[in-house]
């Protein structure tokens, strides 16, 4: 397992506690499953200052979004991939950086098409989605609402 996990410092804005964690994946074929497990572990253990937890359905959705974004990085960008997760009590922010500077373009909806539905899925599940070119590669960011059933 060629994964290096790097924790970032908690940032505390006036509205509440923000918890962030990042991981580096070396581009190996198993990185998609590792990224899903990393996401599930992070979100299952996150608590805000108010004692709320991330609902199980949000954890599942976040895992699916991470899976799609990391799959695209693995498929289209050689080399390492960075995954950053941020939880602020209301939102889960998922950011994936990869080495390919080409911006992803969602395909038009076509139910009969086999494959290439990842970006469609991400955009359908997320409250926000954006992509930015970086000096090297690109950064894809998706935001999910973390409220719902399962709040403590």
C-alpha positions as CSV (number, residue, x, y, z in Angstrom):
1,X,0.0,0.0,0.0
2,X,1.9,3.1,-1.3
3,X,-0.1,5.7,0.5
4,X,1.2,8.5,2.6
5,X,-1.4,10.2,4.8
6,X,-0.7,13.7,5.9
7,X,-2.9,15.4,8.4
8,X,-3.5,19.1,8.2
9,X,-4.1,21.4,11.2
10,X,-7.7,22.0,12.3
11,X,-8.9,25.5,11.4
12,X,-11.4,27.1,13.6
13,X,-13.6,29.9,12.1
14,X,-16.0,31.9,14.2
15,X,-19.0,29.7,13.1
16,X,-17.5,26.4,14.3
17,X,-14.7,23.9,14.1
18,X,-13.3,22.9,10.7
19,X,-11.5,19.5,10.5
20,X,-9.3,18.8,7.5
21,X,-7.2,15.8,6.5
22,X,-5.3,15.0,3.3
23,X,-3.7,11.9,1.7
24,X,-1.2,11.4,-1.1
25,X,-1.7,8.4,-3.4
26,X,1.1,7.2,-5.6
27,X,-0.9,6.3,-8.7
28,X,-1.1,2.6,-7.9
29,X,-4.2,0.6,-9.0
30,X,-5.4,0.1,-5.4
31,X,-5.6,3.9,-4.7
32,X,-9.3,4.1,-5.5
33,X,-10.2,1.7,-2.7
34,X,-7.7,3.3,-0.4
35,X,-9.2,6.7,-1.1
36,X,-12.7,5.4,-0.3
37,X,-11.5,3.8,3.0
38,X,-9.6,7.0,3.9
39,X,-12.8,9.1,3.3
40,X,-15.0,6.7,5.3
41,X,-12.6,6.7,8.2
42,X,-12.2,10.4,8.3
43,X,-15.9,11.2,8.1
44,X,-16.9,8.5,10.6
45,X,-14.6,10.0,13.2
46,X,-15.3,13.7,12.6
47,X,-17.3,15.6,15.2
48,X,-18.0,19.3,15.3
49,X,-17.9,21.4,18.4
50,X,-21.6,20.9,18.7
51,X,-21.2,17.1,18.8
52,X,-22.9,16.4,15.5
53,X,-21.7,13.5,13.3
54,X,-21.7,13.1,9.6
55,X,-24.8,11.0,8.7
56,X,-24.1,7.6,7.2
57,X,-25.8,8.4,3.9
58,X,-23.4,11.4,3.5
59,X,-20.4,9.2,4.2
60,X,-21.6,6.8,1.5
61,X,-22.2,9.7,-1.0
62,X,-18.8,11.2,-0.2
63,X,-17.2,7.8,-0.8
64,X,-18.9,7.5,-4.2
65,X,-17.8,11.1,-5.2
66,X,-14.2,10.3,-4.0
67,X,-14.2,7.1,-5.9
68,X,-15.3,8.8,-9.2
69,X,-12.8,11.7,-8.8
70,X,-9.9,9.4,-7.9
71,X,-10.8,7.0,-10.7
72,X,-10.6,9.8,-13.2
73,X,-7.2,10.9,-11.7
74,X,-5.9,7.3,-11.9
75,X,-7.3,6.8,-15.5
76,X,-6.3,10.1,-17.1
77,X,-3.4,11.5,-15.1
78,X,-0.1,9.7,-14.6
79,X,1.6,9.8,-11.2
80,X,0.4,10.9,-7.8
81,X,-3.0,12.1,-6.7
82,X,-3.8,14.3,-3.7
83,X,-7.1,14.0,-1.7
84,X,-8.1,16.7,0.7
85,X,-11.2,16.4,2.9
86,X,-12.7,19.2,4.9
87,X,-15.7,19.0,7.3
88,X,-17.1,22.2,8.8
89,X,-20.2,20.9,10.4
90,X,-22.5,21.7,7.5
91,X,-20.5,20.7,4.5
92,X,-18.1,18.1,3.3
93,X,-15.6,19.5,0.8
94,X,-13.7,16.9,-1.3
95,X,-10.7,18.1,-3.4
96,X,-8.7,15.9,-5.7
97,X,-5.5,17.2,-7.4
98,X,-3.9,15.3,-10.2
99,X,-1.1,15.9,-12.8
100,X,-3.3,16.3,-15.9
101,X,-4.1,19.9,-16.7
102,X,-6.9,19.0,-19.1
103,X,-10.3,20.1,-17.7
104,X,-12.9,17.3,-17.4
105,X,-16.0,17.7,-19.6
106,X,-19.2,16.0,-18.6
107,X,-20.8,13.9,-21.3
108,X,-24.4,14.6,-22.3
109,X,-26.8,12.2,-20.6
110,X,-27.1,9.0,-22.5
111,X,-28.6,6.1,-20.6
112,X,-27.3,3.5,-23.1
113,X,-23.7,4.6,-22.9
114,X,-21.4,2.2,-21.1
115,X,-18.9,4.1,-18.9
116,X,-17.9,7.7,-18.7
117,X,-20.7,8.6,-16.3
118,X,-18.4,9.6,-13.4
119,X,-18.6,13.3,-13.8
120,X,-22.4,13.1,-14.3
121,X,-22.7,11.2,-11.0
122,X,-20.5,13.7,-9.2
123,X,-22.5,16.7,-10.5
124,X,-25.8,15.1,-9.6
125,X,-24.8,14.2,-6.1
126,X,-23.0,17.4,-5.1
127,X,-24.2,20.9,-4.0
128,X,-21.2,22.5,-5.7
129,X,-18.5,21.4,-8.1
130,X,-15.6,23.3,-9.7
131,X,-12.3,22.7,-11.4
132,X,-9.2,24.9,-11.5
133,X,-6.0,24.5,-13.5
134,X,-2.9,24.6,-11.3
135,X,0.7,25.4,-12.4
136,X,0.9,21.6,-12.6
137,X,-2.3,19.6,-13.2
138,X,-5.7,20.6,-11.9
139,X,-7.7,20.6,-8.7
140,X,-11.3,19.3,-8.7
141,X,-13.5,20.3,-5.8
142,X,-16.9,19.0,-4.8
143,X,-19.1,20.0,-1.9
144,X,-21.8,18.0,-0.2
145,X,-24.3,19.1,2.5
146,X,-23.5,17.1,5.7
147,X,-26.9,17.6,7.4
148,X,-29.7,15.1,7.4
149,X,-30.8,11.9,9.0
150,X,-28.3,10.7,11.6
151,X,-27.4,14.0,13.2
152,X,-26.8,13.7,16.9
